[in-house]
C-alpha cells in the first residue's frame, strides 16, 4: 500500500478530473479503490467520490480530502499528512 488512496467509481467524470489534478500536483504512486465493488464503501462514499485518503495506521486516524480539490490543495493535504 502506498499510503494514499483514491476512492472512485467506474465511468465517473469527476474521478477522471481528480486523476488529472493529482497528476498536476505531482502525486506519484497511489492505490485506486473502485467503490462500486464494495457495498460498504458505496454506502460511505457514494455521493462523495472522488475522495483522496490516507488510511488510518497506529495512532494516526487518517485523513480524507473530498472533491472538489485542486493541485495546490492536494499538495497541501499530502504535506500535512506526511508531517
N, C-alpha and C positions, 0 to 999 in steps of 0.2 A: 504494500500500500504506500502511496506517495505522500499521504498526509493532506491532500486536497482532493475533494470530491465535487463533481458537478452532477447534481440531480437534474435529470431531464426526461423528456418524453419523446417518443417517435413522432416524426413529422411535426415538429414544433419550431415555428419560425423564430420565436423569441430565443429558443435554445440555440439555434444556428447563429443568431446575433450575439449571444453570450459567448460562444466559441470564438467569434471574431474579436470581441472585446478582450477576452482572455489572451488571445494571441498578441494583440496590440499592447497589452500590459506586460508581455514577456513571461507569461506563465509557462513553465516547462511541462514536466510530466504531471498528470493528474489522472484520477480514476473517474470514469463515467458510470453512472448508475441510472438505468432506464427504469423509472418508477412503475411503468405500466405492467411490468412483470411481477410486481410485488404489491399485493393488496394493502398491506400496512403502510408502505411508502406512498402509495397512491392516495390513501386517506390523509396522510400527513402533509404531502407536498403537492397534491393535485392541482390546486389553484395558485400555487406559489412558484412553480417552476418557471424558469431555471433558478436553482439555488446553488451557490458555491458554499462549500462547507469544509470545516476541519473537524474530523471526528474527535469525540471525547477520548482522552487517554490519561490514565493516572489521576492526578489532581486537576487536570485541565478539563473543564466542562465542554470544550469545543466551542465553535462559533459558526454562525451561518450568515450569509450575505444574500438577501433576496434581490431578485430583479425588480427594478432596473438598476444596473450599475454600469459605470464607465471604467476606462482603463485606469484612471487615477484612483478611483475608489477601490478597484481590485488590488492595485499596488499597495495602497494603504492597509487594506484588510490583510494582505499577506505579510506586511511588515509587522503589524500588530500581533498577528497570530504566531509569528516566528520569534518574537522577542522573548 
